[in-house]
């Protein structure tokens, strides 16, 4: 693959991932997400991951300097920066895709497990009160979902622990 082809491939992967998110987000927010949609998204995600791995393998098997047109040192530096940036983007894409796939697999496996789609104004305490019977149960939701500190983002799908 030439550098332009790699850029096009990485751009296509990012476009596929965005299209998948745009397709699933309204269903997740509206609570109408069904197992077929999740299964289809996981299949598309697997294809995206395979393509990302193929691009990384191609980069691993090449020396970027073979694409250098001139002998100028600045060209070498730019090629290496491009290669490292591309690798970094592919690693981030792969990590994000694997995390989404793991969440989707858990969602499919736990259809009987409760989930909550965060709406504007929701807090962990209000969600805990509504689903677990008391606001003080919010740390269990935070721990189960490995949530960072800060406000909840609308559209986030939270797994809910069993009610005590």
LINKA-V672270 format. One record per pair of residues at least 4 apart in sequence whose C-alpha atoms are under 6 Angstrom apart, sorted by the first residue. I is the first residue (numbers start at 0). J is the second residue. Records with the same first field share a line. If there is no record, write none. Layout:
I = J + J
This chain:
0 = 4
20 = 24
25 = 29
26 = 30 + 31 + 32
27 = 32
28 = 116 + 154
34 = 38
40 = 44
80 = 84
105 = 109
113 = 159
114 = 157 + 158 + 159
115 = 156 + 157
116 = 154 + 155 + 156
117 = 153 + 154 + 155
118 = 153
119 = 153
123 = 137
124 = 134 + 137
127 = 131 + 133 + 134 + 136 + 137
128 = 132 + 133 + 134
131 = 162
140 = 159
141 = 145 + 146
